[in-house]
């Protein structure tokens, strides 16, 4: 089960830019690494749970995912737009003390409307689970994915935390937050446009 291709795939998908990592970097800047830990752990726990549930019900999931995909895309893009608005206002003068980092449960639940997370989880289940895999094998895969994911996404929170001093001036922090908000909004738009141009899922989602 512990194969180099699995480690490479999950690590690559986890460490590359995406909604989770953009939010972690922004949270690191605004709240520091320690206060970002619940957000970070929620992502990894949510990812592991998602791998486990999808692996257990892969045949069933593949049969209804095409019809569910538009709803997931709408929900995910809408949530990303809300997060972009929230991020844009995180560093406004006078807003100190009102903002809060994303919590464990919210971060875990976000994986279910995160299109990148779905692509990653389905490919992991399809590529690395034997057809006759039982719940123990699926659980082991889920735990491994969560363990591989955690240090990769932690890099983004650490980078954000290290940028805190250089962005402590309110104007710089506001510009950073607007930039990150713009990237999140652009991600949502890109996902929506890509969805309108894409083919039905098939097994290679």
C-alpha positions as CSV (number, residue, x, y, z in Angstrom):
1,X,0.0,0.0,0.0
2,X,2.9,2.4,0.8
3,X,4.0,3.0,-2.8
4,X,6.2,5.7,-4.2
5,X,3.7,6.7,-6.9
6,X,1.0,7.2,-4.2
7,X,3.3,9.4,-2.1
8,X,4.4,11.3,-5.1
9,X,0.8,11.9,-6.4
10,X,-0.7,12.9,-3.0
11,X,2.3,15.1,-2.2
12,X,2.2,16.9,-5.5
13,X,-1.5,17.4,-5.4
14,X,-1.3,18.6,-1.8
15,X,1.5,21.1,-2.2
16,X,0.5,22.7,-5.4
17,X,-1.6,25.9,-5.4
18,X,-5.3,25.5,-4.8
19,X,-8.1,26.9,-2.7
20,X,-6.9,25.1,0.5
21,X,-3.3,26.4,0.2
22,X,-4.2,29.9,-0.7
23,X,-6.4,30.1,2.4
24,X,-3.7,28.6,4.6
25,X,-1.1,31.1,3.4
26,X,-3.5,34.0,4.0
27,X,-4.4,32.6,7.4
28,X,-0.7,32.2,8.3
29,X,-0.2,35.9,7.5
30,X,-3.3,37.1,9.3
31,X,-3.4,34.8,12.3
32,X,0.0,33.0,12.5
33,X,0.9,29.4,12.3
34,X,-0.5,28.3,15.7
35,X,-4.0,29.7,15.2
36,X,-4.0,28.2,11.7
37,X,-3.4,24.7,13.0
38,X,-7.1,23.8,13.3
39,X,-7.7,24.9,9.7
40,X,-4.7,22.8,8.6
41,X,-5.6,19.7,10.6
42,X,-9.2,20.0,9.3
43,X,-8.1,19.9,5.7
44,X,-6.0,16.8,6.3
45,X,-8.7,15.0,8.4
46,X,-11.4,16.0,5.9
47,X,-9.2,14.7,3.0
48,X,-8.6,11.4,4.8
49,X,-12.3,11.0,5.5
50,X,-13.2,11.8,1.9
51,X,-10.7,9.2,0.6
52,X,-12.1,6.6,3.0
53,X,-15.8,7.2,2.1
54,X,-15.2,7.5,-1.6
55,X,-13.1,4.4,-1.6
56,X,-15.8,2.4,0.3
57,X,-18.5,3.6,-2.1
58,X,-16.5,4.0,-5.3
59,X,-18.8,2.1,-7.6
60,X,-21.9,3.9,-6.3
61,X,-20.1,7.3,-6.3
62,X,-19.1,7.0,-10.0
63,X,-22.7,6.2,-10.9
64,X,-24.1,9.4,-9.5
65,X,-21.1,11.8,-9.6
66,X,-21.8,13.1,-13.1
67,X,-25.3,14.3,-12.1
68,X,-24.0,15.7,-8.8
69,X,-21.0,17.5,-10.3
70,X,-22.8,20.7,-11.4
71,X,-24.2,21.2,-7.8
72,X,-20.7,20.6,-6.3
73,X,-19.2,23.1,-8.7
74,X,-21.9,25.8,-7.9
75,X,-21.5,25.2,-4.2
76,X,-17.7,25.2,-4.3
77,X,-17.5,28.3,-6.5
78,X,-20.0,30.2,-4.3
79,X,-18.1,29.3,-1.2
80,X,-14.8,30.4,-2.7
81,X,-16.4,33.7,-3.7
82,X,-17.6,34.2,-0.1
83,X,-14.1,33.3,1.2
84,X,-12.6,35.8,-1.2
85,X,-14.9,38.5,0.1
86,X,-14.0,37.5,3.7
87,X,-10.3,37.5,2.8
88,X,-10.5,40.9,1.2
89,X,-11.9,42.4,4.4
90,X,-9.6,40.5,6.8
91,X,-7.0,43.3,7.0
92,X,-9.1,46.4,6.8
93,X,-8.3,49.1,9.3
94,X,-10.3,48.7,12.5
95,X,-11.1,45.0,11.8
96,X,-8.6,43.6,14.2
97,X,-10.1,41.2,16.6
98,X,-13.2,40.5,14.5
99,X,-11.6,38.1,12.0
100,X,-11.1,34.5,12.9
101,X,-9.2,31.7,11.1
102,X,-11.2,28.9,9.5
103,X,-11.8,26.2,12.1
104,X,-11.2,22.4,12.0
105,X,-14.8,21.4,11.2
106,X,-15.3,24.1,8.5
107,X,-12.0,23.2,6.9
108,X,-12.9,19.5,6.9
109,X,-16.3,20.2,5.4
110,X,-14.9,22.5,2.7
111,X,-13.2,19.4,1.1
112,X,-16.6,18.2,0.0
113,X,-17.2,21.2,-2.2
114,X,-13.6,21.7,-3.3
115,X,-13.3,20.5,-6.9
116,X,-9.6,20.0,-6.6
117,X,-10.1,17.8,-3.6
118,X,-12.7,15.7,-5.5
119,X,-10.3,15.2,-8.4
120,X,-7.5,14.2,-6.1
121,X,-9.6,11.8,-4.0
122,X,-11.2,10.0,-7.0
123,X,-7.9,9.6,-8.7
124,X,-6.4,8.1,-5.6
125,X,-9.2,5.7,-5.1
126,X,-9.2,4.6,-8.8
127,X,-5.4,4.3,-9.2
128,X,-4.4,2.9,-5.8
129,X,-7.2,0.7,-4.6
130,X,-7.5,-2.9,-5.7
131,X,-11.0,-3.8,-7.1
132,X,-11.6,-6.2,-4.2
133,X,-10.2,-3.9,-1.5
134,X,-11.9,-4.1,1.9
135,X,-12.6,-1.4,4.5
136,X,-9.2,-2.0,6.2
137,X,-7.3,-1.4,3.0
138,X,-9.4,1.7,2.3
139,X,-8.9,3.0,5.8
140,X,-5.1,2.5,5.5
141,X,-5.1,4.4,2.2
142,X,-7.1,7.2,3.8
143,X,-4.8,7.5,6.8
144,X,-1.7,7.5,4.5
145,X,-3.2,10.3,2.3
146,X,-4.0,12.4,5.4
147,X,-0.4,11.9,6.7
148,X,1.1,12.8,3.4
149,X,-1.2,15.8,2.9
150,X,-0.5,17.4,6.3
151,X,3.2,18.4,5.9
152,X,2.6,19.5,2.3
153,X,-0.1,22.0,3.2
154,X,1.7,23.0,6.4
155,X,4.4,24.6,4.1
156,X,1.8,27.2,3.0
157,X,0.8,28.1,6.5
158,X,4.5,28.4,7.5
159,X,5.2,30.7,4.6
160,X,2.3,32.8,5.5
161,X,3.4,32.9,9.1
162,X,7.0,34.0,8.0
163,X,5.5,36.9,6.0
164,X,3.7,38.3,9.0
165,X,6.4,40.8,10.0
166,X,6.9,42.1,6.5
167,X,3.1,42.6,6.2
168,X,2.5,44.1,9.6
169,X,2.0,47.5,8.1
170,X,-1.8,47.9,7.6
171,X,-1.5,49.0,4.0
172,X,0.7,46.1,3.0
173,X,-1.5,43.7,4.8
174,X,-4.6,45.0,3.1
175,X,-2.9,44.7,-0.3
176,X,-1.9,41.2,0.5
177,X,-5.4,40.3,1.5
178,X,-6.9,41.8,-1.6
179,X,-4.4,39.9,-3.7
180,X,-5.2,36.6,-2.0
181,X,-8.9,37.4,-2.3
182,X,-8.5,38.1,-6.0
183,X,-6.7,34.7,-6.5
184,X,-9.5,32.9,-4.7
185,X,-12.1,34.6,-6.8
186,X,-10.1,33.9,-10.0
187,X,-9.9,30.3,-8.9
188,X,-13.7,30.1,-8.6
189,X,-14.1,31.8,-12.0
190,X,-11.6,29.4,-13.6
191,X,-13.4,26.4,-12.1
192,X,-16.7,27.6,-13.4
193,X,-15.4,28.3,-16.9
194,X,-13.6,25.0,-17.0
195,X,-16.7,23.2,-16.0
196,X,-18.7,24.6,-18.8
197,X,-16.1,23.5,-21.3
198,X,-15.3,20.1,-19.9
199,X,-16.6,16.7,-20.8
200,X,-18.5,14.4,-18.4
201,X,-16.4,13.0,-15.7
202,X,-15.7,9.4,-16.7
203,X,-13.2,7.4,-14.7
204,X,-10.3,9.8,-15.2
205,X,-11.7,12.7,-13.2
